[in-house]
Amino acid sequence: MAEFFDVSPAFFLDSSQSSADVQVLTRSIEKLSPGARQGIAAIIQNILTMEQAAQTPPDPPTSTHRHTSK
């Protein structure tokens, strides 16, 4: 399970980090087929990527206007 969520196994053993939600999710995911687990992992990774992108400030716009002399 730790590999699936890319966390240390201690994450699930440390009561200060575990919550009822995590335990429910863990039990639910364990019941899924390997293909479904891979699908859930891909969904989670995509959401993490989108959230990280949303938190990253955008690059300042670059000027594409060229001055031409005549």
Beta strands, then each sheet from edge to edge (+ up, - down):
end
